[in-house]
Amino acid sequence: MSTPSAQRPAITVKPADVRYPALSRGFNQRWIAAPEYVRMVTTPQGVAAALSEAVNQPAADPARTRVTVRSGGHCYEDFVCGDDVRVILDVSPMCGMYYDAAMEAWCVEAGATNWHVYSHLFPRSGRALPAGSCYSVGLGGHITGGGYGLLSRQAGLTVDYLYAVEVAVVTERRTVDLVVATRDDPDPDRRDLWWAHTGGGGGNFGVVTRFWFRDLPTPPRHVLLTARSWDWKGFTQEQFTHLVSAYGEYFAAHQDPGTAAGRLFTLLTLTHSNGGRNQIGLVAQVDAESDDPDEDEGAAAMLGFLEAVDGPKTGASKPMAWSAAEHGPIQDAWHPRLMPWLTATQALNGSGQNRCGKYKSAYLRRPFSPRQIEAMWDYLGNNAHQDYDNPEAVIQIDSYGSAVNRPPRDTAVPQRDSILKMQYQVYWRRPSDADPGHPERHLAWIRDTYQATFADTGGVPVIGGRTDGCYINYPDLDLNDPEWNTSAQPWSQLYYKDAYPRLRRVKARWDPLNVFRHGQSVEPDPDMGD
């Protein structure tokens, strides 16, 4: 087992360094920063030292004053790699994990990725985090926003297992403290700091260095995995309506994690039709020990789901042949394949190509309305934006809820009665660092599509009724803009609901100088000041 090294020197990467162009950007090539330097930090003590140095240095350029932190680099907006960033603290070298007997918990450093956890923690412990399917997502952001994945309908969210967090915080005197906060901490301020990292979002309160997890779930020994697709060519509006309706109705009816159907997880990828040249994709996974529905509850659940969504009313599906969104094609899996859980996770792993992107999200508490389905049909290349033919424009609908909706304890994730989770995505390439690749038409498509889907509620999935707001790990600055959010609910309510006032108090207590700020950072509570 690995243990954290006490003496791993930090590395400073400046503009003349060969590594600088790669380290001054993240997954989303839309955002490229020009910081004074990137500091590759390797230990909690090194984080504290680097943060102290950064916040006490004068800025060479008064337009670049922010200090940001990166683990996996998957921030979708310019919160890490913006034009106003002076220093990036990169914790990706901190990817160790070990059992901490004193904490009675597994410790995972904040730079570890989803794939580190799957490929290292599971073989050592037989346990797993119910985390995401994109292997390169860093836990520093994934956990703090309330990360979820294919095990979540049977095991809940990653934050449901978080026992402790270590954070480098900046005091009013511009000194830096390393604070370990636990969920049963006797100090209420530290207990609040722990709570804020169970869904309050990354980059809000300090630099996370380590997480500790207790009672992690055991993943299934085997799963059934299937991947199917429908050709857009000849796919009718009636077939589309049946597919999306049946998909939502199935998960509305199967929300008991004590059943195999309640544990089944799926990804429905509604790609842009691209003039009929694209495919709609479907991936489904359920724990099982046999592919015979007469012998195994998981196999029966898979069969029942496929009968609901893939039948005569949707036309004949085919094996998946093309990549969709952030996942590559899973071939030879039209017939559900029985395989070990880790093997299936490897088949699903992916993080997409080097490209620019824009994202939006929504929680659904009930199946889609006819108007919502019609809007999605129209904007996926049928009746709206007829001149737009980007095959990398996607509405992804994930199954959700079940065990997520029965949290074991209080967390900062407030959306706990949803059945579906949506992610709108659009991708394009930039010809060079100096050329952003004409993003206007791509931004117009995703904005118009999203606004049309939720036209009845101000262009956004408001809290209450059919929808329940948005996911902070899929940040969207359009929620701040009255042109695109005409509801009465601000971005903070859409992400955090009633948890936001408490998050503001935590922010004022632990980041009094508002060092960690961006376009949607938690705003300090002014009543907490002197």
C-alpha positions in Angstrom: 0.0 0.0 0.0 1.2 3.5 -0.8 1.5 6.2 1.8 1.9 9.9 1.2 5.4 11.0 0.9 6.5 13.7 3.5 9.1 15.2 1.2 8.0 15.5 -2.5 9.1 18.9 -3.7 6.7 21.2 -5.5 7.4 22.1 -9.1 6.9 25.6 -10.5 6.1 25.8 -14.2 6.5 29.3 -15.8 5.6 30.5 -19.3 9.0 29.6 -20.8 8.7 26.0 -19.6 7.8 23.3 -22.2 5.0 22.1 -19.9 3.3 25.4 -19.6 0.9 25.3 -22.6 -0.5 22.0 -21.4 -0.8 22.9 -17.8 -2.4 26.3 -18.3 -5.6 24.6 -19.7 -7.9 21.8 -18.7 -10.2 19.3 -20.3 -12.4 22.0 -21.9 -10.1 23.6 -24.6 -12.5 26.6 -24.7 -10.6 28.1 -21.7 -6.9 28.8 -21.8 -5.3 30.7 -19.0 -2.0 32.7 -18.9 -1.0 32.5 -15.3 2.3 33.8 -13.9 3.0 30.2 -13.0 1.5 26.8 -12.4 2.6 25.2 -9.1 2.5 21.4 -9.1 2.0 20.6 -5.4 2.7 17.2 -4.0 1.9 17.2 -0.3 -0.6 18.8 2.0 2.2 20.8 3.6 3.4 21.8 0.1 -0.1 23.0 -0.7 -0.2 25.2 2.4 3.2 26.7 1.6 2.3 27.3 -2.1 -1.0 28.9 -1.2 0.6 31.1 1.4 3.2 32.3 -1.1 0.5 32.9 -3.8 -1.9 35.0 -1.6 0.9 37.1 -0.3 2.6 38.0 -3.6 1.8 41.2 -5.5 0.2 40.6 -8.9 2.4 41.5 -11.9 -0.8 42.2 -13.9 -3.6 43.8 -12.0 -6.1 42.1 -14.3 -4.9 38.7 -13.2 -5.4 38.3 -9.5 -7.2 35.0 -8.9 -5.6 31.9 -7.4 -7.3 28.7 -8.6 -6.9 25.0 -7.9 -7.1 22.0 -10.3 -7.1 18.3 -9.7 -8.3 16.6 -12.9 -9.0 19.7 -14.9 -12.6 19.0 -15.9 -14.1 22.3 -14.9 -16.6 23.2 -17.6 -16.5 27.0 -17.2 -13.6 29.4 -16.8 -13.4 28.9 -13.0 -9.9 27.5 -13.1 -8.5 28.6 -16.4 -9.9 32.1 -16.8 -8.3 35.3 -18.2 -8.1 36.7 -14.7 -6.1 33.8 -13.2 -2.7 34.6 -11.8 -1.7 31.3 -10.2 -2.9 27.7 -10.7 -2.2 25.3 -7.9 -2.3 21.8 -9.5 -2.8 19.0 -7.0 -2.8 16.2 -9.6 0.5 14.8 -8.4 -1.2 14.0 -5.1 -3.0 10.8 -6.1 -2.1 8.4 -3.3 -4.5 6.3 -1.3 -4.1 4.2 1.8 -6.0 2.9 4.8 -5.7 5.3 7.8 -6.1 3.2 10.9 -6.3 6.3 13.2 -9.3 7.6 11.1 -10.7 4.1 10.5 -11.1 5.2 7.0 -9.6 5.0 3.5 -7.7 8.2 2.7 -7.6 9.4 -0.9 -5.6 12.4 -2.0 -7.4 15.1 -3.9 -5.5 14.7 -7.1 -6.6 11.2 -7.6 -8.9 10.5 -10.5 -11.9 8.3 -10.8 -9.7 5.8 -12.5 -7.2 5.8 -9.7 -10.0 4.8 -7.3 -11.3 2.1 -9.6 -7.9 0.6 -10.6 -6.1 1.0 -7.2 -8.6 1.2 -4.3 -10.9 -1.6 -5.5 -8.1 -4.2 -6.0 -6.7 -3.4 -2.5 -9.9 -3.1 -0.5 -12.7 -4.7 -2.5 -14.6 -1.4 -2.1 -15.4 1.4 -4.5 -16.7 4.9 -4.7 -20.0 5.3 -6.6 -18.2 7.8 -8.8 -18.4 8.8 -12.4 -17.6 7.0 -15.6 -15.1 9.4 -17.1 -11.7 8.1 -15.9 -9.8 11.4 -15.9 -12.1 13.4 -13.7 -10.3 14.5 -10.5 -11.8 13.8 -7.1 -11.0 17.2 -5.8 -13.9 18.6 -7.8 -16.0 15.5 -8.3 -16.4 14.7 -4.6 -17.0 18.3 -3.5 -19.8 18.8 -6.0 -21.6 15.6 -4.9 -20.3 13.2 -7.6 -22.4 10.3 -8.9 -22.0 7.4 -11.3 -23.2 4.0 -12.4 -23.3 2.6 -8.9 -25.2 5.5 -7.4 -28.7 4.1 -7.8 -27.7 1.2 -5.6 -25.1 2.9 -3.3 -25.9 6.7 -3.3 -23.5 9.5 -4.0 -19.8 9.8 -3.3 -20.4 12.3 -0.5 -22.6 9.9 1.4 -19.4 8.1 2.4 -17.2 11.1 3.1 -16.1 11.0 6.7 -13.4 13.7 6.7 -11.7 16.3 4.5 -8.4 18.2 4.8 -8.5 21.8 3.5 -5.8 24.5 3.2 -7.7 27.7 4.1 -6.6 31.4 4.1 -7.2 33.4 7.3 -8.0 37.1 7.6 -4.3 37.6 8.3 -3.3 36.0 5.0 -1.8 33.0 6.8 -2.7 29.5 5.7 -4.0 26.7 8.0 -4.3 23.0 7.2 -7.7 22.0 8.7 -9.0 18.5 9.0 -12.8 18.5 9.4 -14.9 15.5 10.2 -18.7 14.8 10.0 -18.7 14.2 13.8 -16.3 17.0 14.7 -16.9 18.5 18.1 -16.2 21.9 16.7 -19.3 23.2 14.9 -17.3 25.4 12.5 -15.1 22.4 11.4 -18.2 20.3 11.1 -19.7 22.9 8.8 -16.5 22.9 6.8 -16.9 19.2 6.3 -20.6 19.6 5.4 -19.8 22.3 2.8 -17.6 19.8 0.9 -20.4 17.3 0.6 -22.0 19.1 -2.3 -21.0 22.8 -2.0 -18.8 22.7 -5.1 -15.1 22.8 -5.6 -12.9 26.0 -5.4 -15.1 27.7 -2.9 -13.6 27.4 0.6 -9.9 26.4 0.2 -7.7 23.8 -1.4 -8.7 20.3 -0.6 -5.7 18.0 -0.1 -7.2 14.7 1.3 -10.5 12.9 1.7 -11.3 10.1 4.1 -14.1 7.6 3.4 -15.8 5.2 5.7 -18.0 2.2 5.0 -17.5 2.3 1.3 -19.9 0.0 -0.7 -18.8 -3.3 -2.2 -19.5 -3.2 -5.9 -21.3 -6.2 -7.5 -19.2 -9.2 -8.4 -20.6 -9.2 -12.0 -22.8 -6.9 -14.0 -24.8 -7.1 -17.2 -23.8 -4.4 -19.7 -25.5 -3.6 -22.9 -25.0 -0.9 -25.5 -27.5 -0.2 -28.3 -28.3 2.5 -30.8 -31.0 3.7 -33.2 -30.2 5.2 -36.6 -31.6 8.7 -36.9 -32.3 8.1 -40.6 -35.9 7.1 -40.7 -36.5 7.6 -37.0 -39.8 9.3 -36.6 -41.1 11.8 -34.1 -43.5 9.1 -32.8 -40.7 6.7 -32.2 -38.6 9.4 -30.5 -41.6 10.4 -28.2 -42.1 6.7 -27.2 -38.4 6.2 -26.4 -38.1 9.3 -24.2 -41.5 8.8 -22.6 -40.9 5.1 -21.8 -37.4 5.9 -20.5 -38.7 8.4 -18.0 -41.7 6.4 -17.0 -39.6 3.3 -16.3 -37.4 5.2 -13.8 -40.4 6.9 -12.2 -41.7 3.4 -11.5 -38.4 1.8 -10.3 -37.0 3.8 -7.4 -36.4 1.0 -4.9 -32.7 0.2 -4.5 -33.7 -3.1 -2.8 -34.7 -4.4 -6.2 -32.5 -5.0 -9.3 -34.7 -2.7 -11.4 -34.0 0.0 -8.7 -30.3 -0.5 -9.1 -30.2 -0.5 -12.9 -28.3 2.5 -14.3 -28.5 3.8 -17.8 -27.2 6.6 -20.1 -29.5 7.7 -23.0 -27.6 9.8 -25.4 -29.9 11.9 -27.7 -27.4 13.0 -30.3 -28.1 15.7 -32.9 -29.5 13.9 -36.0 -26.9 15.6 -38.2 -29.2 15.2 -41.2 -30.0 11.6 -40.4 -26.3 10.6 -40.3 -26.0 10.1 -36.5 -27.2 7.5 -33.9 -29.0 7.7 -30.6 -27.1 5.7 -28.0 -28.2 3.7 -25.0 -26.0 2.1 -22.3 -27.4 0.1 -19.4 -25.8 -1.8 -16.5 -27.2 -3.8 -13.7 -25.6 -6.2 -11.1 -26.2 -9.8 -12.0 -24.7 -13.3 -11.7 -26.4 -14.8 -14.8 -27.6 -13.7 -18.2 -30.7 -15.9 -17.8 -33.8 -13.9 -16.7 -35.3 -17.1 -15.4 -32.5 -17.5 -12.9 -31.3 -14.0 -12.0 -33.1 -10.9 -10.8 -30.6 -8.6 -12.5 -31.1 -10.3 -15.9 -34.8 -10.1 -15.5 -34.6 -6.4 -14.7 -32.4 -5.8 -17.8 -34.9 -7.6 -19.9 -37.8 -5.7 -18.5 -36.1 -2.4 -19.1 -35.2 -3.2 -22.7 -38.7 -4.4 -23.4 -40.0 -1.1 -22.2 -37.8 1.1 -24.3 -36.5 -1.0 -27.2 -39.5 -2.6 -28.8 -41.8 -2.3 -31.8 -42.7 1.3 -31.0 -39.1 2.5 -31.3 -38.0 0.3 -34.2 -35.1 -2.1 -34.3 -32.0 -1.0 -32.4 -28.5 -1.9 -33.5 -25.2 -2.5 -31.8 -23.5 0.7 -30.8 -21.0 1.8 -33.4 -20.2 5.4 -32.9 -18.9 7.5 -30.0 -21.4 9.7 -28.1 -20.6 12.7 -25.9 -17.7 11.8 -23.7 -17.9 8.1 -24.2 -16.5 5.9 -27.0 -18.6 3.2 -28.7 -19.1 0.0 -26.7 -19.2 -2.5 -29.5 -20.4 -6.2 -29.4 -22.7 -5.5 -26.5 -26.2 -5.4 -28.1 -26.8 -8.7 -26.3 -26.2 -7.9 -22.6 -22.8 -9.2 -21.6 -22.0 -10.6 -18.2 -18.7 -9.4 -17.0 -16.8 -8.5 -13.8 -17.7 -5.1 -12.4 -14.2 -3.6 -13.0 -14.1 -5.0 -16.5 -17.4 -3.3 -17.3 -16.1 -0.1 -15.8 -13.0 -0.2 -18.0 -15.3 -0.7 -21.1 -17.2 2.5 -20.1 -14.2 4.6 -19.3 -13.6 7.7 -21.4 -13.2 11.4 -21.2 -13.6 12.6 -24.8 -11.2 14.2 -27.2 -9.4 17.5 -27.0 -12.1 20.0 -27.9 -14.1 23.0 -26.7 -17.4 22.5 -25.0 -20.4 24.1 -23.4 -22.7 22.3 -20.9 -26.0 22.6 -19.1 -27.8 20.4 -16.6 -31.2 19.6 -15.1 -32.7 17.4 -12.4 -36.1 15.8 -13.3 -38.5 14.7 -10.5 -41.1 13.4 -12.9 -41.0 12.1 -16.5 -40.8 14.5 -19.4 -43.9 16.5 -20.4 -45.0 16.2 -24.1 -43.9 19.9 -24.6 -40.4 19.0 -23.3 -40.1 16.0 -25.6 -41.3 18.0 -28.6 -38.7 20.7 -27.9 -35.9 18.1 -27.7 -37.1 16.6 -31.0 -37.2 19.9 -32.7 -33.8 21.1 -31.6 -32.0 17.8 -32.3 -32.0 18.6 -36.0 -35.6 18.3 -37.0 -37.7 21.5 -36.9 -35.4 24.1 -35.3 -31.9 25.4 -36.2 -32.1 23.7 -39.6 -28.8 25.1 -40.6 -27.0 23.5 -37.6 -25.6 20.0 -38.3 -23.1 19.3 -35.5 -22.9 15.6 -34.7 -21.3 16.4 -31.4 -24.4 18.2 -30.0 -26.0 16.0 -27.3 -28.8 15.8 -24.7 -27.7 13.0 -22.3 -30.3 11.6 -19.9 -29.0 9.6 -17.0 -31.1 7.4 -14.7 -31.0 8.8 -11.2 -32.5 8.6 -7.7 -33.2 5.2 -6.0 -30.4 5.0 -3.3 -29.5 8.6 -4.0 -32.9 9.6 -2.7 -32.4 7.8 0.6 -29.3 9.6 2.0 -27.8 8.2 5.2 -27.0 11.6 6.6 -27.1 15.4 6.1 -25.1 16.6 3.1 -25.0 19.8 1.0 -26.6 18.0 -2.0 -30.2 19.1 -1.8 -31.6 17.3 -4.9 -32.7 14.0 -3.2 -36.0 13.1 -4.9 -35.1 13.2 -8.6 -35.5 10.3 -11.0 -33.4 11.6 -14.0 -30.4 13.8 -14.5 -29.8 15.7 -17.8 -26.6 16.9 -19.3 -26.7 19.1 -22.4 -23.4 19.1 -24.2 -22.0 20.6 -27.4 -18.4 20.3 -28.7 -16.3 21.9 -31.3 -12.6 22.3 -32.2 -10.5 25.4 -32.1 -8.0 25.6 -35.0 -5.3 27.1 -32.7 -4.8 28.7 -29.3 -5.4 32.1 -30.9 -8.5 31.0 -32.7 -11.5 29.9 -30.6 -13.2 28.1 -33.5 -16.3 30.3 -33.9 -18.2 29.1 -30.9 -21.3 31.4 -31.5 -23.4 28.9 -33.5 -22.7 26.1 -31.0 -23.5 28.3 -28.1 -26.7 29.4 -29.8 -27.8 25.8 -30.3 -27.3 24.7 -26.7 -28.8 27.9 -25.3 -31.9 27.8 -27.5 -32.4 24.0 -27.0 -32.2 24.3 -23.2 -34.5 27.4 -23.1 -37.0 25.6 -25.3 -37.0 22.5 -23.2 -37.8 24.5 -20.1 -39.8 27.3 -21.8 -42.7 26.8 -19.3 -40.4 27.7 -16.3 -38.4 30.7 -17.5 -35.9 28.7 -19.7 -34.4 26.8 -16.7 -35.4 23.7 -14.7 -36.7 25.6 -11.6 -37.0 24.2 -8.1 -40.4 22.7 -7.6 -42.8 20.8 -9.8 -41.4 18.5 -12.5 -37.8 19.8 -12.2 -35.4 20.4 -9.3 -32.7 22.7 -10.5 -29.2 22.1 -11.7 -25.9 20.3 -10.9 -23.0 22.4 -9.6 -20.5 20.0 -11.2 -21.9 20.9 -14.6 -21.6 24.7 -14.1 -23.3 27.0 -16.5 -22.8 30.8 -16.3 -25.9 31.4 -18.4 -27.9 30.8 -15.3 -26.6 34.2 -14.1 -27.8 35.9 -17.3 -31.4 37.3 -17.3 -31.5 36.7 -21.1 -31.3 33.0 -20.5 -32.7 32.6 -17.0 -36.0 34.5 -17.0 -37.3 32.6 -13.9 -37.4 34.2 -10.4 -34.8 31.7 -9.2 -31.1 32.8 -9.2 -28.3 30.4 -10.0 -27.5 29.9 -6.4 -31.0 28.5 -5.7 -31.0 26.3 -8.8 -27.8 24.7 -7.6 -28.2 24.7 -3.8 -31.8 25.3 -3.0 -32.2 25.9 0.8 -28.6 24.9 1.5 -27.2 28.2 0.1 -27.5 30.4 3.2 -25.6 27.9 5.3 -22.9 27.6 2.5 -22.6 31.4 2.7 -21.9 31.3 6.4 -19.3 28.6 5.9 -17.7 30.7 3.2 -17.5 33.8 5.4 -16.0 31.7 8.3 -13.4 29.8 6.3 -12.6 32.1 3.3 -13.0 35.6 4.8 -10.9 37.3 2.2 -12.9 35.6 -0.7 -9.6 34.3 -2.1 -11.5 31.4 -3.8 -13.8 33.1 -6.2 -15.2 32.8 -9.7 -18.3 33.4 -11.7 -20.5 31.1 -9.5 -18.5 30.9 -6.3 -20.4 30.9 -3.0 -20.9 34.5 -1.9 -19.8 35.3 1.7 -22.6 36.1 4.1 -22.1 39.8 4.9 -23.7 39.3 8.3 -20.8 37.1 9.3 -18.3 40.0 9.1 -17.3 42.4 11.9 
